[in-house]
Amino acid sequence: PGKNQYVVYGLILEAEAGRSVPRAVKIATPARPEVKLMPNPTVQYASVTMSTAGSYQLLVRDEFGRIYQRHQVNLPAEVPYELDVSTYPAGILLVQLVSEEGEVYTQRLVKLAQ
């Protein structure tokens, strides 16, 4: 599928010579953008990349919900955004991007001790 497309398959029965004949149908609809986060695990920095450009609120939380970072970012498609996590304690971090439409994209990041 192309950018912003889902692929949905369906089945249509058509009458042909007195009998039903199945016909496959492919329908393209908007797809959910992908978030990449690497390297994972990391000690200092991680790159966040979105498959589609947009303005997002970026949040970094720990596994208990404490917010370590919150700010607005404008991300071009497929261009890494460097995220500094060097001052955070070791453990699981949740990196969230919230779109202007309110869609939430979450990835887990393993933060290693220095």
DSSP file (Angstrom, degrees, kcal/mol; ACC not computed):
  #  RESIDUE AA STRUCTURE BP1 BP2  ACC     N-H-->O    O-->H-N    N-H-->O    O-->H-N    TCO  KAPPA ALPHA  PHI   PSI    X-CA   Y-CA   Z-CA
    1    1 A P              0   0    0      0, 0.0     3,-0.1     0, 0.0     6,-0.1   0.000 360.0 360.0 360.0 154.2    0.0    0.0    0.0
    2    2 A G    >   -     0   0    0      1,-0.2     3,-0.9     4,-0.1    29,-0.1  -0.104 360.0 -50.5 -80.2-175.5    1.0    3.6   -0.5
    3    3 A K  T 3  S+     0   0    0      1,-0.2    -1,-0.2    27,-0.1    49,-0.0  -0.337 126.0   7.7 -59.9 136.1    1.4    6.3    2.1
    4    4 A N  T 3  S+     0   0    0      1,-0.2     2,-0.4    -3,-0.1    -1,-0.2   0.892 102.0 127.8  58.6  45.4   -1.7    6.6    4.4
    5    5 A Q    <   -     0   0    0     -3,-0.9     2,-0.3    25,-0.4    -1,-0.2  -0.994  42.5-163.4-135.1 140.2   -3.4    3.4    3.0
    6    6 A Y  E     -A   29   0A   0     23,-5.6    23,-1.4    -2,-0.4     2,-0.5  -0.764  21.6-134.5-101.4 159.2   -4.9    0.3    4.5
    7    7 A V  E     -A   28   0A   0     -2,-0.3     2,-0.5    21,-0.2    21,-0.2  -0.979  24.2-178.1-116.2 123.0   -5.6   -2.7    2.3
    8    8 A V  E     -A   27   0A   0     19,-2.1    19,-2.5    -2,-0.5     2,-0.4  -0.973  11.1-154.1-120.2 129.0   -9.0   -4.3    2.9
    9    9 A Y  E     +A   26   0A   0     -2,-0.5     2,-0.3    17,-0.2    17,-0.2  -0.850  18.4 171.6-105.3 140.4  -10.0   -7.3    1.0
   10   10 A G  E     -A   25   0A   0     15,-2.1    15,-1.6    -2,-0.4     2,-0.4  -0.793  26.1-125.7-135.2 178.3  -13.6   -8.2    0.3
   11   11 A L  E     -A   24   0A   0     -2,-0.3     2,-0.5    13,-0.2    13,-0.2  -0.994  17.7-170.8-134.0 126.7  -15.6  -10.7   -1.7
   12   12 A I  E     -A   23   0A   0     11,-2.5    11,-2.4    -2,-0.4     2,-0.6  -0.966  13.7-146.2-117.6 132.9  -18.4   -9.8   -4.2
   13   13 A L  E     -A   22   0A   0     -2,-0.5     2,-0.4     9,-0.2     7,-0.1  -0.879  17.8-169.2 -99.6 124.2  -20.6  -12.4   -5.7
   14   14 A E  E     -A   21   0A   0      7,-2.3     7,-2.8    -2,-0.6     2,-0.5  -0.899  24.7-118.9-113.5 141.8  -21.7  -11.7   -9.3
   15   15 A A  E     +A   20   0A   0     -2,-0.4     2,-0.4     5,-0.2     5,-0.2  -0.666  39.0 171.0 -78.8 125.4  -24.3  -13.5  -11.2
   16   16 A E  E >   -A   19   0A   0      3,-3.3     3,-1.2    -2,-0.5    -2,-0.0  -0.938  66.9 -21.5-141.0 114.4  -22.7  -15.1  -14.3
   17   17 A A  T 3  S-     0   0    0     -2,-0.4     3,-0.1     1,-0.3    -1,-0.1   0.888 127.7 -48.4  54.3  44.1  -24.6  -17.6  -16.4
   18   18 A G  T 3  S+     0   0    0      1,-0.2     2,-0.3     0, 0.0    -1,-0.3   0.540 123.6  86.6  80.0   6.2  -27.1  -18.4  -13.7
   19   19 A R  E <  S-A   16   0A   0     -3,-1.2    -3,-3.3    -5,-0.1     2,-0.4  -0.937  80.0-105.4-135.8 160.5  -24.5  -19.0  -10.9
   20   20 A S  E     -A   15   0A   0     -2,-0.3    -5,-0.2    -5,-0.2    -7,-0.1  -0.721  30.7-166.6 -88.1 131.2  -22.6  -16.9   -8.4
   21   21 A V  E     -A   14   0A   0     -7,-2.8    -7,-2.3    -2,-0.4     2,-0.1  -0.973  18.9-128.2-119.3 122.8  -19.0  -16.2   -9.2
   22   22 A P  E     -A   13   0A   0      0, 0.0     2,-0.4     0, 0.0    -9,-0.2  -0.455  23.2-170.5 -71.5 140.8  -16.7  -14.8   -6.4
   23   23 A R  E     -A   12   0A   0    -11,-2.4   -11,-2.5    -2,-0.1     2,-0.2  -0.996  17.7-133.7-130.3 125.4  -14.7  -11.6   -7.3
   24   24 A A  E     -A   11   0A   0     -2,-0.4     2,-0.4   -13,-0.2   -13,-0.2  -0.548  20.6-162.5 -77.9 143.1  -12.0  -10.3   -5.0
   25   25 A V  E     -A   10   0A   0    -15,-1.6   -15,-2.1    -2,-0.2     2,-0.5  -0.990   7.5-155.9-129.1 135.6  -12.0   -6.6   -4.3
   26   26 A K  E     -A    9   0A   0     -2,-0.4     2,-0.5   -17,-0.2   -17,-0.2  -0.959  11.9-171.4-112.9 124.5   -9.2   -4.5   -2.9
   27   27 A I  E     -A    8   0A   0    -19,-2.5   -19,-2.1    -2,-0.5     2,-0.5  -0.966  10.7-149.1-119.8 127.8  -10.1   -1.2   -1.2
   28   28 A A  E     +A    7   0A   0     -2,-0.5   -21,-0.2   -21,-0.2   -23,-0.1  -0.847  25.0 162.3 -99.7 128.3   -7.5    1.3   -0.1
   29   29 A T  E     -A    6   0A   0    -23,-1.4   -23,-5.6    -2,-0.5    -2,-0.0  -0.897  49.3 -64.2-135.8 165.3   -8.2    3.5    3.0
   30   30 A P        -     0   0    0      0, 0.0   -25,-0.4     0, 0.0     2,-0.2  -0.193  51.1-146.1 -56.9 137.9   -5.9    5.5    5.3
   31   31 A A        -     0   0    0    -29,-0.1   -25,-0.1   -25,-0.1    -3,-0.0  -0.664  21.9-100.7-102.0 159.0   -3.2    3.6    7.2
   32   32 A R        -     0   0    0     -2,-0.2   -27,-0.1   -27,-0.1   -28,-0.1  -0.643  42.9-113.7 -78.4 129.7   -1.9    4.3   10.7
   33   33 A P        -     0   0    0      0, 0.0     2,-0.4     0, 0.0    -1,-0.1  -0.224  29.8-124.1 -59.8 153.9    1.5    6.0   10.6
   34   34 A E        -     0   0    0     71,-0.0    17,-2.0     2,-0.0     2,-0.4  -0.805  14.7-152.2-103.9 144.0    4.5    4.0   12.0
   35   35 A V  E     -B   50   0B   0     -2,-0.4     2,-0.4    15,-0.2    15,-0.2  -0.955   8.2-164.5-113.3 131.9    6.8    5.1   14.8
   36   36 A K  E     -B   49   0B   0     13,-2.9    13,-2.5    -2,-0.4     2,-0.4  -0.946   4.7-174.1-115.6 140.2   10.4    3.9   14.9
   37   37 A L  E     -B   48   0B   0     -2,-0.4    11,-0.2    11,-0.2    71,-0.1  -0.964  20.2-148.1-136.4 114.8   12.6    4.2   18.0
   38   38 A M  E     +B   47   0B   0      9,-2.0     9,-3.7    -2,-0.4     2,-0.1  -0.994  60.1  25.1-156.2 155.0   16.2    3.2   17.9
   39   39 A P  S    S-     0   0    0      0, 0.0    -1,-0.2     0, 0.0     8,-0.0   0.581  78.7-153.4 -72.4 156.8   18.6    2.2   19.2
   40   40 A N  S    S+     0   0    0     -2,-0.1     2,-0.2     1,-0.1    71,-0.1  -0.887  77.8  34.3-146.3 108.8   16.7    0.2   21.8
   41   41 A P  S    S+     0   0    0      0, 0.0     2,-0.3     0, 0.0    70,-0.2   0.405  89.8 171.6 -78.2 167.4   18.0   -0.4   24.4
   42   42 A T  B     -d  111   0C   0     68,-2.4    70,-3.3    -2,-0.2     4,-0.1  -0.949  36.4-158.4-143.6 162.2   20.0    2.8   24.9
   43   43 A V  S    S-     0   0    0     -2,-0.3    -1,-0.1     2,-0.2    71,-0.1   0.736  90.0  -2.2-106.4 -41.0   22.1    4.6   27.4
   44   44 A Q  S    S+     0   0    0      1,-0.3    41,-3.3    43,-0.1    42,-0.7   0.779 119.5  23.0-120.4 -54.5   22.0    8.2   26.2
   45   45 A Y  E     - C   0  84B   0     39,-0.2     2,-0.3    40,-0.2    -1,-0.3  -0.882  46.8-173.9-127.3 151.1   20.1    9.0   23.0
   46   46 A A  E     - C   0  83B   0     37,-2.0    37,-3.1    -2,-0.3     2,-0.5  -0.989  21.8-132.1-137.9 147.0   17.4    7.5   20.9
   47   47 A S  E     -BC  38  82B   0     -9,-3.7    -9,-2.0    -2,-0.3     2,-0.5  -0.874  15.0-157.8-101.0 129.9   16.1    8.6   17.5
   48   48 A V  E     -BC  37  81B   0     33,-2.7    33,-2.4    -2,-0.5     2,-0.4  -0.927  14.1-178.3-106.7 126.5   12.3    8.9   17.0
   49   49 A T  E     -B   36   0B   0    -13,-2.5   -13,-2.9    -2,-0.5     2,-0.3  -0.991  11.6-159.2-129.5 131.3   11.1    8.6   13.4
   50   50 A M  E     -B   35   0B   0     26,-0.4    28,-3.3    -2,-0.4    29,-0.3  -0.838  18.7-139.3-104.9 146.6    7.5    8.9   12.1
   51   51 A S  S    S+     0   0    0    -17,-2.0     2,-0.4    -2,-0.3    26,-0.1   0.708  90.7  43.4 -76.4 -19.8    6.5    7.6    8.7
   52   52 A T  S    S-     0   0    0    -18,-0.3    23,-0.1    25,-0.1    26,-0.1  -0.963  89.6-112.6-127.1 145.8    4.3   10.7    8.1
   53   53 A A        +     0   0    0     -2,-0.4     2,-0.3    24,-0.1    -2,-0.1  -0.368  55.0 119.5 -71.9 151.6    5.1   14.3    8.7
   54   54 A G  E     -E   75   0C   0     21,-2.2    21,-2.9    -2,-0.1     2,-0.5  -0.952  61.5 -82.8 171.0 174.2    3.2   16.3   11.3
   55   55 A S  E     +E   74   0C   0     -2,-0.3    45,-0.7    19,-0.2     2,-0.3  -0.889  50.4 174.7-100.9 129.6    3.1   18.2   14.5
   56   56 A Y  E     -EF  73  99C   0     17,-3.0    17,-3.2    -2,-0.5     2,-0.6  -0.952  36.3-124.8-135.5 150.3    3.0   16.1   17.6
   57   57 A Q  E     -EF  72  98C   0     41,-2.4    41,-2.3    -2,-0.3     2,-0.5  -0.887  33.8-150.0 -89.7 125.6    3.2   16.5   21.4
   58   58 A L  E     -EF  71  97C   0     13,-3.5    13,-1.9    -2,-0.6     2,-0.4  -0.863  17.8-179.9-101.8 127.2    6.1   14.4   22.5
   59   59 A L  E     -EF  70  96C   0     37,-2.7    37,-3.0    -2,-0.5     2,-0.5  -0.977  15.0-164.1-126.1 140.1    6.0   12.8   26.0
   60   60 A V  E     +EF  69  95C   0      9,-2.2     8,-3.4    -2,-0.4     9,-1.4  -0.990  21.9 171.1-121.2 121.1    8.5   10.6   27.8
   61   61 A R  E     -EF  67  94C   0     33,-2.4    33,-2.9    -2,-0.5     6,-0.2  -0.851  29.0-124.4-124.3 158.8    7.1    8.8   30.8
   62   62 A D  E >   - F   0  93C   0      4,-2.0     3,-1.9    -2,-0.3    31,-0.2  -0.425  45.8 -90.2 -90.3 179.3    8.3    6.1   33.1
   63   63 A E  T 3  S+     0   0    0     29,-0.8    30,-0.1     1,-0.3    -1,-0.1   0.598 127.3  56.3 -68.9  -9.3    6.4    2.9   33.7
   64   64 A F  T 3  S-     0   0    0      2,-0.1    -1,-0.3     0, 0.0    -3,-0.0   0.393 121.2-103.9-100.4   0.9    4.6    4.5   36.6
   65   65 A G    <   +     0   0    0     -3,-1.9     2,-0.2     1,-0.3    -2,-0.1   0.383  69.1 148.3  95.3  -3.9    3.3    7.4   34.5
   66   66 A R        -     0   0    0      1,-0.1    -4,-2.0    -5,-0.0     2,-0.6  -0.470  45.6-130.7 -65.8 132.4    5.7   10.1   35.7
   67   67 A I  E     +E   61   0C   0     -6,-0.2    -6,-0.3    -2,-0.2     3,-0.1  -0.763  31.2 172.2 -91.3 122.9    6.4   12.6   32.9
   68   68 A Y  E    S+     0   0C   0     -8,-3.4     2,-0.3    -2,-0.6    -7,-0.2   0.706  71.2  15.6 -95.7 -27.2   10.1   13.3   32.3
   69   69 A Q  E     +E   60   0C   0     -9,-1.4    -9,-2.2     2,-0.0    -1,-0.3  -0.996  57.6 169.9-151.2 139.7    9.6   15.3   29.1
   70   70 A R  E     +E   59   0C   0     -2,-0.3     2,-0.3   -11,-0.2   -11,-0.2  -0.880  22.6 128.4-153.1 119.6    6.8   17.1   27.3
   71   71 A H  E     -E   58   0C   0    -13,-1.9   -13,-3.5    -2,-0.3     2,-0.3  -0.983  53.6 -95.9-162.7 165.7    7.0   19.4   24.3
   72   72 A Q  E     -E   57   0C   0     -2,-0.3     2,-0.4   -15,-0.2   -15,-0.2  -0.696  39.4-175.9 -88.1 136.1    5.7   20.1   20.8
   73   73 A V  E     -E   56   0C   0    -17,-3.2   -17,-3.0    -2,-0.3     2,-0.7  -0.987  22.6-145.8-132.5 144.0    7.7   18.8   17.9
   74   74 A N  E     -E   55   0C   0     -2,-0.4   -19,-0.2   -19,-0.2   -21,-0.1  -0.943  25.4-166.2-106.1 112.6    7.3   19.2   14.1
   75   75 A L  E     -E   54   0C   0    -21,-2.9   -21,-2.2    -2,-0.7     2,-0.1  -0.879  11.5-147.2-107.6 119.9    8.5   16.0   12.5
   76   76 A P    >   -     0   0    0      0, 0.0     3,-1.4     0, 0.0   -26,-0.4  -0.460  45.2 -82.9 -70.7 156.6    9.2   15.6    8.8
   77   77 A A  T 3  S-     0   0    0      1,-0.2   -26,-0.2    -2,-0.1   -25,-0.1  -0.407 108.2  -4.1 -63.9 133.7    8.4   12.2    7.4
   78   78 A E  T 3  S+     0   0    0    -28,-3.3    -1,-0.2     1,-0.2   -27,-0.1   0.676  98.1 125.9  59.3  23.0   11.3    9.6    7.9
   79   79 A V    <   -     0   0    0     -3,-1.4   -29,-0.3   -29,-0.3    -1,-0.2  -0.957  61.8-122.4-111.8 119.0   13.6   12.2    9.5
   80   80 A P        -     0   0    0      0, 0.0     2,-0.5     0, 0.0   -31,-0.2  -0.283  15.8-152.6 -64.1 140.5   15.0   11.1   12.9
   81   81 A Y  E     -C   48   0B   0    -33,-2.4   -33,-2.7    -6,-0.0     2,-0.4  -0.969  20.7-129.5-109.6 123.1   14.4   13.4   15.9
   82   82 A E  E     -C   47   0B   0     -2,-0.5     2,-0.5   -35,-0.2   -35,-0.2  -0.612  21.3-164.1 -82.0 127.4   17.1   12.9   18.6
   83   83 A L  E     -C   46   0B   0    -37,-3.1   -37,-2.0    -2,-0.4     2,-0.7  -0.951   9.3-147.1-115.0 120.4   15.8   12.3   22.1
   84   84 A D  E     +C   45   0B   0     -2,-0.5   -39,-0.2   -39,-0.2     3,-0.1  -0.790  30.6 157.8 -90.7 115.2   18.2   12.7   25.0
   85   85 A V    >   +     0   0    0    -41,-3.3     3,-1.5    -2,-0.7   -40,-0.2   0.160  37.1 114.3-117.5  15.1   17.4   10.3   27.8
   86   86 A S  T 3  S+     0   0    0    -42,-0.7    28,-0.1     1,-0.3    -1,-0.1   0.763  75.2  50.6 -62.6 -27.7   20.8   10.3   29.5
   87   87 A T  T 3  S+     0   0    0    -43,-0.2    -1,-0.3    -3,-0.1    -2,-0.1   0.490  91.4  95.9 -91.0  -2.0   19.6   11.9   32.7
   88   88 A Y  S <  S-     0   0    0     -3,-1.5     3,-0.1   -44,-0.1    -3,-0.1  -0.567  82.1-102.5 -88.3 151.4   16.7    9.5   33.3
   89   89 A P        -     0   0    0      0, 0.0    22,-0.1     0, 0.0    -1,-0.1  -0.302  46.1 -89.3 -68.7 156.8   17.0    6.4   35.6
   90   90 A A  S    S+     0   0    0     20,-0.1     2,-0.3     3,-0.0    22,-0.2  -0.346  84.1  72.4 -63.2 144.7   17.4    3.0   34.1
   91   91 A G  E    S- G   0 111C   0     20,-2.5    20,-3.2    -3,-0.1     2,-0.5  -0.953  87.3 -28.8 146.4-163.1   14.2    1.2   33.3
   92   92 A I  E     - G   0 110C   0     -2,-0.3   -29,-0.8    18,-0.2     2,-0.4  -0.766  52.6-170.3 -90.8 127.4   11.3    1.2   30.8
   93   93 A L  E     -FG  62 109C   0     16,-3.3    16,-3.2    -2,-0.5     2,-0.6  -0.921  14.8-142.4-113.7 144.3   10.4    4.5   29.3
   94   94 A L  E     -FG  61 108C   0    -33,-2.9   -33,-2.4    -2,-0.4     2,-0.6  -0.938  11.6-160.9-105.9 119.3    7.2    5.1   27.2
   95   95 A V  E     -FG  60 107C   0     12,-3.0    12,-2.3    -2,-0.6     2,-0.4  -0.896  15.7-173.6-100.5 119.3    7.8    7.5   24.3
   96   96 A Q  E     -FG  59 106C   0    -37,-3.0   -37,-2.7    -2,-0.6     2,-0.5  -0.932  17.4-166.6-120.3 137.6    4.5    8.9   23.1
   97   97 A L  E     -FG  58 105C   0      8,-2.5     8,-2.8    -2,-0.4     2,-0.5  -0.993   9.4-163.5-117.9 126.4    3.6   11.1   20.2
   98   98 A V  E     -FG  57 104C   0    -41,-2.3   -41,-2.4    -2,-0.5     6,-0.2  -0.952  13.0-143.1-114.1 119.3    0.2   12.7   20.2
   99   99 A S  E >   -F   56   0C   0      4,-2.8     3,-1.7    -2,-0.5   -43,-0.2  -0.210  28.5-104.7 -75.3 168.4   -1.1   14.0   16.9
  100  100 A E  T 3  S+     0   0    0    -45,-0.7    -1,-0.1     1,-0.3   -44,-0.1   0.754 124.2  57.2 -63.4 -24.1   -3.1   17.2   16.4
  101  101 A E  T 3  S-     0   0    0      2,-0.1    -1,-0.3     1,-0.0    -2,-0.0   0.462 123.3-106.7 -84.9  -2.3   -6.1   14.9   15.8
  102  102 A G    <   +     0   0    0     -3,-1.7     2,-0.3     1,-0.3    -2,-0.1   0.499  68.9 147.8  90.7   4.8   -5.5   13.2   19.2
  103  103 A E        -     0   0    0      1,-0.0    -4,-2.8    -5,-0.0     2,-0.5  -0.567  36.9-146.1 -74.1 136.8   -4.1    9.9   17.9
  104  104 A V  E     - G   0  98C   0     -2,-0.3     2,-0.5    -6,-0.2    -6,-0.2  -0.908  13.7-170.3-111.4 128.4   -1.5    8.5   20.3
  105  105 A Y  E     - G   0  97C   0     -8,-2.8    -8,-2.5    -2,-0.5     2,-0.4  -0.977  12.8-173.5-117.0 120.9    1.5    6.5   19.1
  106  106 A T  E     + G   0  96C   0     -2,-0.5     2,-0.4   -10,-0.2   -10,-0.2  -0.946  10.6 176.9-123.5 135.2    3.5    4.8   21.9
  107  107 A Q  E     - G   0  95C   0    -12,-2.3   -12,-3.0    -2,-0.4     2,-0.4  -0.984  26.6-126.6-130.8 145.2    6.7    2.9   21.9
  108  108 A R  E     - G   0  94C   0     -2,-0.4     2,-0.4   -14,-0.2   -14,-0.2  -0.742  22.4-165.8 -90.8 139.3    8.7    1.4   24.8
  109  109 A L  E     - G   0  93C   0    -16,-3.2   -16,-3.3    -2,-0.4     2,-0.7  -0.993  14.0-141.7-126.3 129.0   12.3    2.3   25.2
  110  110 A V  E     - G   0  92C   0     -2,-0.4   -68,-2.4   -18,-0.2     2,-0.6  -0.820  16.1-158.5 -91.4 116.5   14.7    0.4   27.5
  111  111 A K  E     -dG  42  91C   0    -20,-3.2   -20,-2.5    -2,-0.7     2,-0.2  -0.863   9.4-154.7 -98.5 119.1   17.0    2.9   29.2
  112  112 A L        -     0   0    0    -70,-3.3     2,-0.1    -2,-0.6   -20,-0.0  -0.590  23.5-100.4 -91.9 154.4   20.2    1.2   30.5
  113  113 A A              0   0    0     -2,-0.2    -1,-0.1     1,-0.1   -27,-0.0  -0.408 360.0 360.0 -69.0 149.0   22.3    2.5   33.4
  114  114 A Q              0   0    0    -28,-0.1    -1,-0.1   -71,-0.1   -71,-0.1   0.474 360.0 360.0 -79.8 360.0   25.4    4.4   32.4
